[in-house]
Amino acid sequence: MSPDLLLSRRDLAFLLHEWLDVAELTTRERYAEHDRESFDAVLALSAELAAEHFAPHNALSDANEPQFDGETVTIIPEVAKAVRAFADAGLVSAAMDAEVGGGQLPHVVQQACFAWFQAANVSTSGYPMLTMANANLLLAHASPEQVARFVPPMVEGRWFGTMCLSEPQAGSSLADVATRAVRQDDGTFRLFGNKMWISGGEHELGDNIVHLVLARVEGAPPGVKGLSLFATPKFVVGPDGVLGERNDVTLAGLNHKMGFRGTVNTVLNFGEGAHLPGGAPGAVGELVGEESRGLAVMFHMMNEARIGVGAGAAALGYTGYLRALDYARERVQGRPLDGKDPAAPPVPITAHADVRRMLLASKSYVEGGLALVLKAARLLDDQHTHPDQDGRERAGRLLDVLTPIVKSWPSQWCLAANDLAIQVHGGYGYTREYGVEQLYRDNRLNPIHEGTHGIQALDLLGRKLVMDGGSGLLLLKDAIDDTIGRAGDAGDRQLQEHAFRLAGGLESLVRSVGQAWQSGDPQVALANATYALEAAGHVVVAWIWLDQLLAAHGKQGAFYDGKRAAGRYFLTHELPKVGPLLDLLAGGDQLFNEVDPASL
C-alpha cells in the first residue's frame, strides 16, 4: 500500500514544523545532536517501513488470527518479519537515552513516526508499542541491575514486554486485584493468580517476554494501596542476563476479539504449577520500585499506553479518511441536483454535498485527533527538557489534565471517521474487499482499551480538573485563553469569530464544572462525568484547531485551504454540540443515580 493512503506526509510536516516547531527542541542538550533533517529522515524511514513491512499483512493477520494448539501460539510469519524490521531500524529505542542504545529523538517525533505503523497495521504495531512502554517503565523505576538485564534485549527486539493488570473477577477495578506475591528468602517473590486481556502475553516472536504484573504481597492492605509491581519473565533471567528455566507462567487460553485480531490476547495463569522454576511452583517475580507503590509505578506505562491508544485511534481514523477520500474522488455516481440531462455522464461523488459533509467531518476529526496526540507528546518533551523549571512543571500538569482526553477523544471521534468512511464507500464499505470495515472493527476496541470511556471521564472530572483546588482546569483555561487572545489579535475576521465561539465554549465548561461540584458530593458530581469528558474533549480539540489555523494564517495553497475548511467545520458545526452536554452537567440531573436497575 502507498504511504499516501496511510497518513499525510504534508500534514505531519505542518504539525511538526509549522505548528509545534520541533526544531526548537534541538536547542536543548538532550536533542542537540538532531536537526530537522534527522527528524525528517526517520519520519521518511518510518513511512517506508510501515508501507513495506506492516501494511501488506494487515488484512491477512485479521483473517488469520493467532492460534493456540494447547502448547504453542502460532502467528503468521509476516508479523515476526515486520517487528524484526522495526527493531533493526533502531525504532524500539528511538526516544530512549543514548546510554541504552537509544536515539534520543523527541517524544513528539517518535510519536509521529510510530503513527505510520499504527495506521499500517495496528495489530502488529501493538507488540513493539507494549515493549517500548514496558522498557520505559523499567528505565524509570527499576534498579540499575534490573535495567541491565531486562532492557537491552527489548531494545534489540529479542525480547518483548507486556502489562498484566486486569483479572477475570476484577476487570478495570484494580482495587480488587487478587494475584498474590509470596516473599522468598533470596529477595524474589512467587506469584499466584490469573490475569485477563493480556495483549502479547504468549508468542514465539522473540526469546523471552517480560510481564509487568500487579500483585499483592501477602499481608499488604486491601485496595490499590496494597499493590506492588513485579517483573515476571516467561523464562527466568539469571544475574548475568542468561535465560534459565521456564517460569511458572502458563497460557490458559486466547481471547478472540472483533478487531486487533493479529495481536494475540491472552488469559495467563501465574503459579499453577505447570512449571517448577527452582523445583517449586509459583512464578518468579522481581519487585520493581517500592513495595505497595505498584500502581503509582504502573501509571508510567499506563499513561504511555493511554496516549498510545489515542494515537492508534487517530491513525486508524486517518487512514480510513484517506481511503474514503481516494475512493470518493474516483467513484462516479449520480448527477448534480440541478442537472437536467439524464444522458449526461455521472459525476464523482465528491460533487455531492452530503459526501463532502462526511469527508470534511472526517478530516476535522482525524487531523484534530492526530494534532491532539502530537501536542501531548510535545508537552512530554517540555516536561522533561524545558529549560525553565516552571515550564517543566506546567507542561507536566497540563499533560496530566489532557491525558484522559488524549485517550478518549480520538477513540470516540476518529472511530466516527471510520464509520463515515464505510458510509462514503456505500455498499462496498461493509465488504471486506475494501478494508474500511476492518479499520472500524479495529478502532472500536479503543474506547475500551487502557481504561474505558467512563473511567477516563471519572478521572477527568473527579481528579484532573479539580486537583489542587481546580488548578488543573485553570491551567487548561490559561493555555486556551492564550490561543484565543492571539486569534483575536490576528486581524482576521473569521479567526476572531472562531475565537469568540471557543471563548464561549470554554467559559461554559469552566462554569459547568464548578456547578457540577457545588454539592461537594462525588456521587452527585460524577453522575454526568461522561458529558464533562465529551464536552471538554470538543473544547480542547476546538482549541487545537484554532491554534492550527493561526499557524496556517496568511499561507496560500490547497493544503492551507483544507486546514481552514476543516477548522471552520469543527468550530462552527462541532463545537456547538458542547452546549447541551454542559447544560446537563451543570444542571446536575441525577437520573443515572436514581434509576432502579430493575427497570433497565
C-alpha positions as CSV (number, residue, x, y, z in Angstrom):
1,M,0.0,0.0,0.0
2,S,1.2,3.5,-0.8
3,P,2.2,5.5,2.3
4,D,-0.1,8.2,0.9
5,L,-3.1,6.1,1.9
6,L,-1.8,5.7,5.5
7,L,-1.1,9.2,6.7
8,S,-0.5,12.6,5.1
9,R,3.2,13.5,4.9
10,R,2.2,17.1,4.3
11,D,0.1,17.3,7.4
12,L,2.8,15.7,9.5
13,A,5.3,18.3,8.2
14,F,2.8,21.1,9.0
15,L,2.1,19.8,12.5
16,L,5.7,19.2,13.5
17,H,7.4,22.1,11.8
18,E,4.9,24.9,11.2
19,W,2.7,24.3,14.3
20,L,4.7,22.6,17.1
21,D,8.2,23.9,15.9
22,V,10.0,20.8,16.8
23,A,13.3,22.3,15.5
24,E,13.3,24.4,18.7
25,L,13.8,21.3,20.7
26,T,17.3,20.9,19.1
27,T,18.5,23.9,21.2
28,R,18.1,21.7,24.3
29,E,21.0,19.5,25.4
30,R,19.1,16.2,25.1
31,Y,18.3,16.8,21.4
32,A,21.4,18.8,20.4
33,E,22.6,16.0,18.0
34,H,19.5,16.3,15.9
35,D,18.2,18.7,13.4
36,R,15.2,19.0,11.1
37,E,17.0,16.8,8.5
38,S,17.4,14.0,11.0
39,F,13.8,14.2,12.1
40,D,12.6,14.1,8.5
41,A,14.8,11.2,7.7
42,V,13.5,9.0,10.5
43,L,9.9,10.0,9.6
44,A,10.6,9.0,5.9
45,L,12.1,5.7,7.1
46,S,9.0,5.0,9.2
47,A,6.7,5.7,6.3
48,E,8.7,3.3,4.1
49,L,8.9,0.5,6.7
50,A,5.3,0.8,7.6
51,A,4.2,0.5,3.9
52,E,6.6,-2.3,3.1
53,H,6.5,-4.5,6.2
54,F,3.3,-3.7,8.1
55,A,0.6,-2.7,5.7
56,P,0.8,-5.8,3.4
57,H,-0.3,-8.3,6.0
58,N,-2.9,-6.2,7.8
59,A,-5.8,-8.0,6.2
60,L,-4.0,-11.3,6.3
61,S,-3.5,-11.1,10.1
62,D,-7.1,-10.1,10.6
63,A,-8.3,-13.2,8.6
64,N,-5.7,-15.5,10.3
65,E,-5.6,-14.6,13.9
66,P,-3.2,-16.3,16.3
67,Q,-4.0,-19.9,17.1
68,F,-3.2,-22.0,20.3
69,D,-2.8,-25.7,20.0
70,G,-2.5,-26.3,23.7
71,E,1.2,-25.8,23.7
72,T,2.3,-23.1,21.2
73,V,0.8,-19.9,19.9
74,T,1.1,-19.7,16.1
75,I,1.2,-16.3,14.4
76,I,1.5,-15.7,10.7
77,P,5.3,-15.3,9.8
78,E,4.8,-11.8,8.4
79,V,4.4,-10.4,11.9
80,A,7.8,-11.6,13.1
81,K,9.4,-10.2,9.9
82,A,7.8,-6.8,10.5
83,V,8.7,-6.4,14.1
84,R,12.2,-7.6,13.3
85,A,12.5,-4.8,10.7
86,F,11.2,-2.3,13.2
87,A,13.8,-3.3,15.8
88,D,16.6,-3.5,13.2
89,A,15.9,0.1,12.3
90,G,16.5,1.2,15.9
91,L,12.9,2.3,16.4
92,V,12.3,0.5,19.6
93,S,14.7,2.8,21.4
94,A,14.3,5.8,19.1
95,A,13.4,8.1,22.0
96,M,15.4,6.4,24.8
97,D,18.7,7.5,26.3
98,A,21.9,7.0,24.3
99,E,23.3,5.1,27.2
100,V,20.9,2.2,26.5
101,G,21.4,2.4,22.7
102,G,18.6,4.9,22.2
103,G,18.4,7.7,19.6
104,Q,17.2,10.4,21.9
105,L,14.6,11.6,19.5
106,P,12.0,14.0,20.9
107,H,8.9,12.1,22.0
108,V,6.8,14.2,19.6
109,V,8.9,13.0,16.6
110,Q,8.9,9.4,17.9
111,Q,5.1,9.6,18.3
112,A,4.7,10.8,14.7
113,C,7.0,8.1,13.4
114,F,5.0,5.4,15.2
115,A,1.7,6.7,13.9
116,W,2.8,5.4,10.5
117,F,3.0,1.8,11.9
118,Q,-0.3,2.1,13.7
119,A,-2.1,3.3,10.5
120,A,-0.5,0.5,8.5
121,N,-1.2,-2.3,10.9
122,V,-2.4,-1.5,14.4
123,S,-2.3,-5.2,15.5
124,T,1.3,-5.8,14.6
125,S,2.4,-2.4,16.0
126,G,0.9,-3.5,19.3
127,Y,3.9,-5.8,20.0
128,P,6.6,-3.0,19.8
129,M,4.3,-0.5,21.5
130,L,3.9,-2.6,24.6
131,T,7.6,-3.5,24.6
132,M,8.6,0.2,24.4
133,A,6.3,1.2,27.2
134,N,7.5,-1.7,29.3
135,A,11.1,-0.8,28.8
136,N,10.4,2.9,29.5
137,L,8.8,1.9,32.9
138,L,11.9,-0.2,33.8
139,L,14.2,2.6,32.8
140,A,12.3,5.0,35.1
141,H,11.7,2.7,38.1
142,A,13.8,-0.5,38.1
143,S,17.1,-0.9,39.7
144,P,20.2,-0.4,37.6
145,E,20.8,-4.2,37.8
146,Q,17.3,-4.9,36.6
147,V,17.7,-2.4,33.7
148,A,20.9,-4.0,32.6
149,R,19.3,-7.5,32.4
150,F,15.9,-6.7,31.0
151,V,16.1,-3.6,28.8
152,P,18.9,-4.2,26.3
153,P,17.2,-7.4,24.9
154,M,14.0,-5.5,24.5
155,V,15.8,-2.6,22.8
156,E,17.4,-5.0,20.4
157,G,14.0,-6.6,19.6
158,R,15.0,-10.0,21.0
159,W,12.6,-9.8,24.0
160,F,9.1,-8.4,24.3
161,G,7.1,-6.9,27.1
162,T,3.5,-6.8,28.4
163,M,1.5,-5.2,31.2
164,C,-0.6,-7.5,33.4
165,L,-3.3,-5.6,35.3
166,S,-6.8,-6.9,34.8
167,E,-8.1,-10.1,36.3
168,P,-11.2,-12.1,35.4
169,Q,-13.1,-11.1,38.5
170,A,-11.8,-7.6,38.7
171,G,-11.8,-6.1,35.2
172,S,-10.9,-2.5,35.5
173,S,-11.4,-2.4,39.3
174,L,-7.7,-2.7,40.2
175,A,-8.6,-2.4,43.9
176,D,-9.9,-6.0,43.6
177,V,-6.7,-7.4,42.1
178,A,-6.2,-10.8,43.9
179,T,-2.9,-12.1,42.5
180,R,-0.7,-13.0,45.5
181,A,3.1,-12.3,45.8
182,V,4.9,-14.5,48.3
183,R,8.2,-13.2,49.6
184,Q,11.2,-15.6,49.1
185,D,14.5,-15.7,51.1
186,D,16.5,-14.7,48.1
187,G,14.6,-11.4,47.7
188,T,12.4,-12.5,44.8
189,F,8.7,-13.3,45.1
190,R,6.5,-16.1,43.9
191,L,3.3,-15.0,42.2
192,F,0.0,-16.9,42.2
193,G,-3.1,-15.7,40.3
194,N,-4.8,-15.1,37.0
195,K,-4.6,-12.2,34.5
196,M,-7.0,-11.4,31.8
197,W,-6.9,-9.5,28.5
198,I,-3.1,-9.6,28.3
199,S,-2.0,-8.4,24.8
200,G,1.1,-10.1,23.6
201,G,1.0,-12.5,26.6
202,E,2.3,-15.5,24.7
203,H,4.0,-16.0,21.4
204,E,7.2,-17.1,19.7
205,L,8.3,-13.7,18.2
206,G,11.3,-13.5,20.5
207,D,13.3,-15.4,23.1
208,N,11.5,-14.0,26.1
209,I,8.5,-12.0,27.3
210,V,8.8,-9.7,30.4
211,H,5.5,-9.4,32.1
212,L,4.9,-6.4,34.4
213,V,2.4,-7.8,36.9
214,L,0.4,-6.1,39.6
215,A,0.1,-8.3,42.6
216,R,-0.5,-8.0,46.4
217,V,2.3,-9.1,48.7
218,E,0.9,-11.3,51.4
219,G,-0.1,-9.2,54.4
220,A,-0.4,-6.0,52.3
221,P,-3.6,-3.9,52.9
222,P,-6.6,-4.3,50.6
223,G,-7.3,-1.8,47.8
224,V,-4.9,-0.2,45.4
225,K,-2.5,0.9,48.1
226,G,-1.6,-2.7,48.7
227,L,-0.4,-3.4,45.2
228,S,3.2,-3.9,44.1
229,L,4.7,-4.4,40.7
230,F,6.8,-7.3,39.6
231,A,8.9,-8.1,36.5
232,T,7.9,-11.7,35.8
233,P,9.6,-13.1,32.6
234,K,8.4,-16.1,30.7
235,F,11.9,-17.5,31.2
236,V,13.7,-16.7,34.5
237,V,16.6,-14.4,33.9
238,G,19.9,-15.1,35.7
239,P,22.1,-12.4,37.3
240,D,24.3,-12.4,34.1
241,G,21.2,-11.9,31.9
242,V,21.3,-15.5,30.6
243,L,17.9,-17.2,30.2
244,G,17.2,-20.0,32.7
245,E,14.2,-22.2,33.4
246,R,10.7,-21.7,32.1
247,N,8.9,-19.6,34.6
248,D,5.5,-20.7,36.1
249,V,3.5,-18.5,33.7
250,T,1.0,-20.5,31.7
251,L,-1.3,-19.7,28.8
252,A,-4.8,-20.6,29.8
253,G,-6.4,-19.5,26.5
254,L,-6.8,-16.9,23.9
255,N,-9.5,-14.2,23.7
256,H,-10.9,-13.7,20.2
257,K,-11.9,-10.1,19.6
258,M,-13.8,-8.2,16.9
259,G,-10.7,-6.2,16.0
260,F,-6.9,-6.1,16.7
261,R,-7.1,-9.8,15.7
262,G,-3.5,-10.0,14.9
263,T,-2.4,-9.1,18.4
264,V,-2.5,-12.2,20.5
265,N,-4.7,-11.6,23.5
266,T,-4.4,-14.0,26.4
267,V,-5.5,-15.3,29.7
268,L,-2.4,-16.1,31.8
269,N,-2.1,-18.2,34.9
270,F,0.7,-17.4,37.3
271,G,1.8,-20.1,39.7
272,E,-0.5,-23.0,38.7
273,G,2.5,-25.4,39.0
274,A,2.7,-26.3,35.3
275,H,6.4,-25.3,35.5
276,L,8.6,-25.6,38.6
277,P,11.4,-23.0,38.5
278,G,13.9,-23.9,41.2
279,G,11.9,-27.0,41.8
280,A,8.9,-25.2,43.3
281,P,5.6,-23.8,42.0
282,G,5.0,-20.1,41.7
283,A,6.0,-17.6,39.0
284,V,9.3,-15.9,40.0
285,G,8.9,-12.2,40.0
286,E,11.2,-9.3,40.9
287,L,9.9,-6.2,42.7
288,V,10.1,-3.1,40.6
289,G,10.2,0.1,42.6
290,E,8.9,0.2,46.2
291,E,6.6,-2.3,47.8
292,S,3.0,-1.2,47.9
293,R,3.7,1.5,45.3
294,G,2.9,-0.7,42.3
295,L,0.0,1.2,40.9
296,A,1.9,4.5,41.0
297,V,4.8,2.9,39.2
298,M,2.4,1.2,36.7
299,F,0.9,4.5,35.8
300,H,4.2,5.3,34.0
301,M,3.3,2.5,31.5
302,M,-0.5,3.1,31.7
303,N,-0.3,6.7,30.8
304,E,2.1,6.0,27.9
305,A,-0.3,3.3,26.8
306,R,-3.3,5.6,27.0
307,I,-1.6,8.2,24.8
308,G,-0.6,5.3,22.5
309,V,-4.3,4.2,22.3
310,G,-5.3,7.7,21.4
311,A,-2.5,7.8,18.8
312,G,-3.7,4.4,17.3
313,A,-7.3,5.6,17.2
314,A,-6.2,8.8,15.3
315,A,-4.1,6.8,12.9
316,L,-6.9,4.3,12.2
317,G,-9.3,7.1,11.6
318,Y,-6.8,8.9,9.4
319,T,-6.1,6.1,7.1
320,G,-9.8,5.4,6.8
321,Y,-10.4,9.0,5.9
322,L,-7.7,8.9,3.2
323,R,-9.1,5.7,1.7
324,A,-12.6,7.2,1.7
325,L,-11.3,10.4,0.0
326,D,-9.4,8.4,-2.6
327,Y,-12.5,6.3,-3.3
328,A,-14.8,9.3,-3.5
329,R,-12.6,11.1,-6.0
330,E,-12.6,8.1,-8.3
331,R,-16.2,6.8,-7.8
332,V,-18.7,8.3,-10.3
333,Q,-22.3,8.1,-9.4
334,G,-25.4,10.3,-9.9
335,R,-25.6,13.8,-11.2
336,P,-25.8,17.3,-9.6
337,L,-29.1,18.3,-8.2
338,D,-29.6,20.9,-10.8
339,G,-28.6,18.5,-13.6
340,K,-31.5,18.2,-16.1
341,D,-30.0,15.8,-18.7
342,P,-30.3,12.1,-17.7
343,A,-27.9,11.3,-20.5
344,A,-25.1,13.4,-19.0
345,P,-22.2,11.4,-17.6
346,P,-22.3,10.7,-13.8
347,V,-20.1,12.8,-11.6
348,P,-17.5,11.9,-8.9
349,I,-19.4,11.5,-5.6
350,T,-17.3,14.4,-4.2
351,A,-19.7,16.6,-6.2
352,H,-22.5,15.7,-3.8
353,A,-22.9,18.0,-0.7
354,D,-23.5,15.1,1.7
355,V,-20.4,13.3,0.7
356,R,-18.4,16.5,1.2
357,R,-20.0,16.8,4.6
358,M,-18.9,13.3,5.6
359,L,-15.3,13.9,4.3
360,L,-15.0,17.3,5.9
361,A,-16.2,16.0,9.2
362,S,-13.8,13.1,9.0
363,K,-10.9,15.4,8.1
364,S,-11.7,17.6,11.1
365,Y,-11.8,14.6,13.4
366,V,-8.6,12.8,12.2
367,E,-6.4,15.9,11.7
368,G,-7.6,17.2,15.0
369,G,-7.0,13.9,16.7
370,L,-3.5,13.5,15.4
371,A,-2.7,17.1,16.3
372,L,-4.0,16.5,19.9
373,V,-1.8,13.4,20.3
374,L,1.3,15.2,19.0
375,K,0.5,18.2,21.3
376,A,0.6,15.8,24.2
377,A,3.9,14.3,23.1
378,R,5.3,17.9,22.8
379,L,4.2,18.6,26.3
380,L,6.0,15.4,27.4
381,D,9.2,16.7,25.8
382,D,8.7,20.1,27.6
383,Q,8.1,18.3,30.9
384,H,11.5,16.6,30.7
385,T,13.6,19.1,28.9
386,H,12.2,22.7,29.1
387,P,15.0,25.0,30.2
388,D,12.8,26.6,32.9
389,Q,11.6,24.6,36.0
390,D,8.3,26.4,36.0
391,G,7.9,25.5,32.3
392,R,8.6,21.8,33.1
393,E,6.1,21.8,35.9
394,R,3.4,23.5,33.8
395,A,3.9,21.1,30.9
396,G,3.6,18.1,33.2
397,R,0.4,19.3,34.9
398,L,-1.2,20.3,31.6
399,L,-0.3,16.8,30.2
400,D,-1.9,15.2,33.3
401,V,-5.1,17.1,32.5
402,L,-5.1,16.3,28.9
403,T,-4.2,12.6,29.1
404,P,-7.8,11.2,29.6
405,I,-8.9,13.4,26.7
406,V,-6.0,12.3,24.5
407,K,-7.0,8.7,25.2
408,S,-10.8,9.0,24.8
409,W,-11.5,11.8,22.2
410,P,-9.8,10.1,19.3
411,S,-11.2,6.8,20.4
412,Q,-14.7,8.2,20.0
413,W,-14.4,10.7,17.1
414,C,-11.8,9.0,14.9
415,L,-13.9,5.9,15.2
416,A,-16.7,8.1,13.9
417,A,-14.4,8.9,11.0
418,N,-14.1,5.2,10.3
419,D,-17.9,4.9,10.4
420,L,-18.1,7.7,7.9
421,A,-15.5,6.0,5.7
422,I,-17.8,3.0,5.4
423,Q,-20.7,5.3,4.6
424,V,-18.7,7.1,1.8
425,H,-17.9,3.7,0.3
426,G,-21.6,2.8,0.2
427,G,-22.4,-0.8,-0.2
428,Y,-18.7,-1.6,-0.8
429,G,-17.9,-0.1,2.6
430,Y,-19.1,-3.1,4.6
431,T,-17.5,-5.6,2.4
432,R,-14.0,-7.0,3.3
433,E,-12.5,-6.2,-0.1
434,Y,-12.2,-2.5,0.6
435,G,-10.7,-2.7,4.1
436,V,-12.5,0.2,5.8
437,E,-14.8,-2.3,7.7
438,Q,-11.7,-3.8,9.3
439,L,-10.4,-0.3,10.3
440,Y,-13.8,0.3,12.1
441,R,-13.6,-3.1,13.9
442,D,-10.0,-2.4,15.0
443,N,-10.8,1.1,16.2
444,R,-13.9,0.0,18.1
445,L,-11.7,-1.6,20.7
446,N,-10.0,1.7,21.6
447,P,-12.9,3.2,23.7
448,I,-12.3,0.2,26.0
449,H,-8.5,-0.2,25.8
450,E,-6.5,1.1,28.7
451,G,-9.4,2.4,30.8
452,T,-12.9,2.7,29.3
453,H,-14.5,5.9,28.2
454,G,-16.4,6.1,31.5
455,I,-13.2,5.6,33.6
456,Q,-11.4,8.4,31.7
457,A,-14.5,10.6,32.4
458,L,-14.2,9.9,36.2
459,D,-10.5,10.6,36.0
460,L,-11.0,13.9,34.2
461,L,-13.9,15.3,36.3
462,G,-13.1,13.6,39.5
463,R,-9.4,14.3,39.6
464,K,-7.7,16.2,36.8
465,L,-10.0,19.2,36.5
466,V,-10.4,19.7,40.3
467,M,-6.9,18.8,41.6
468,D,-5.2,21.3,43.8
469,G,-8.3,23.4,44.1
470,G,-9.1,23.4,40.4
471,S,-5.6,24.4,39.3
472,G,-5.7,21.8,36.5
473,L,-8.8,23.4,35.0
474,L,-7.3,26.9,35.4
475,L,-4.1,25.8,33.7
476,L,-6.0,24.4,30.8
477,K,-8.1,27.7,30.6
478,D,-4.9,29.7,30.6
479,A,-3.5,27.7,27.7
480,I,-6.7,28.1,25.7
481,D,-7.1,31.7,26.5
482,D,-3.6,32.4,25.1
483,T,-4.6,31.0,21.8
484,I,-7.9,32.9,21.9
485,G,-6.1,36.1,22.5
486,R,-3.6,35.6,19.7
487,A,-6.5,34.8,17.3
488,G,-8.3,37.9,18.4
489,D,-5.2,40.0,17.6
490,A,-4.6,38.4,14.2
491,G,-6.6,41.0,12.3
492,D,-8.7,38.3,10.6
493,R,-12.5,38.4,11.0
494,Q,-13.0,34.7,10.6
495,L,-10.3,33.9,13.2
496,Q,-11.9,36.4,15.5
497,E,-15.3,34.7,15.1
498,H,-13.7,31.3,15.8
499,A,-12.0,32.7,18.9
500,F,-15.3,34.2,20.1
501,R,-17.0,30.8,19.8
502,L,-14.2,29.0,21.6
503,A,-14.2,31.6,24.4
504,G,-17.9,30.9,24.9
505,G,-17.4,27.1,25.0
506,L,-14.5,27.5,27.4
507,E,-16.5,29.7,29.7
508,S,-19.4,27.3,29.7
509,L,-17.0,24.4,30.5
510,V,-15.4,26.2,33.5
511,R,-18.8,27.3,34.8
512,S,-20.4,23.9,34.4
513,V,-17.6,22.0,36.1
514,G,-17.9,24.4,39.1
515,Q,-21.7,23.9,39.2
516,A,-21.4,20.1,39.0
517,W,-19.2,20.1,42.1
518,Q,-21.4,22.6,44.0
519,S,-22.7,19.9,46.4
520,G,-19.2,18.6,47.2
521,D,-20.6,15.1,46.9
522,P,-18.7,13.0,44.4
523,Q,-21.7,10.7,43.9
524,V,-23.7,13.7,42.7
525,A,-21.0,15.5,40.8
526,L,-19.8,12.5,38.8
527,A,-23.2,11.2,37.7
528,N,-22.7,13.0,34.5
529,A,-18.9,12.7,34.2
530,T,-19.1,11.4,30.6
531,Y,-20.7,14.6,29.5
532,A,-17.8,16.5,31.0
533,L,-15.3,14.4,29.2
534,E,-17.0,14.7,25.8
535,A,-17.6,18.4,26.2
536,A,-14.1,19.1,27.4
537,G,-12.7,17.0,24.6
538,H,-14.6,19.1,22.0
539,V,-13.4,22.3,23.6
540,V,-9.8,21.1,23.6
541,V,-9.9,20.0,20.0
542,A,-11.5,23.3,19.0
543,W,-8.5,24.9,20.7
544,I,-6.2,22.6,18.8
545,W,-7.9,23.6,15.6
546,L,-7.8,27.3,16.3
547,D,-4.1,27.0,17.1
548,Q,-3.5,25.2,13.8
549,L,-5.4,27.9,12.0
550,L,-3.1,30.5,13.4
551,A,-0.1,28.5,12.1
552,A,-1.8,28.4,8.7
553,H,-2.8,32.1,8.7
554,G,-1.8,34.1,5.7
555,K,-0.5,31.0,3.8
556,Q,-1.8,30.1,0.4
557,G,-2.5,26.8,-1.4
558,A,-4.8,23.9,-1.4
559,F,-3.3,22.4,1.8
560,Y,-3.9,25.5,3.8
561,D,-7.3,26.0,2.3
562,G,-8.1,22.4,3.5
563,K,-6.9,23.4,7.0
564,R,-9.1,26.4,7.1
565,A,-12.1,24.4,5.8
566,A,-11.7,21.6,8.4
567,G,-11.1,24.1,11.2
568,R,-14.1,26.1,10.2
569,Y,-16.2,23.0,10.1
570,F,-15.1,21.9,13.6
571,L,-15.6,25.4,15.2
572,T,-19.0,26.0,13.6
573,H,-20.5,22.6,13.3
574,E,-18.9,20.5,16.1
575,L,-18.2,23.0,18.9
576,P,-21.8,24.0,19.4
577,K,-22.6,20.4,20.4
578,V,-21.0,21.0,23.8
579,G,-23.9,23.3,24.9
580,P,-26.4,20.6,25.6
581,L,-23.8,18.4,27.3
582,L,-22.7,21.2,29.6
583,D,-26.3,22.1,30.4
584,L,-26.8,18.5,31.6
585,L,-23.5,18.7,33.6
586,A,-24.4,22.0,35.2
587,G,-28.0,21.0,35.9
588,G,-26.8,18.1,38.0
589,D,-29.6,15.7,36.8
590,Q,-29.4,12.5,38.9
591,L,-31.3,10.2,36.6
592,F,-28.3,7.7,36.5
593,N,-28.1,7.6,40.3
594,E,-31.8,7.3,40.8
595,V,-32.9,4.9,38.1
596,D,-33.7,1.4,39.5
597,P,-31.5,-1.2,37.9
598,A,-34.6,-3.4,37.8
599,S,-36.2,-1.0,35.3
600,L,-33.4,-1.1,32.8
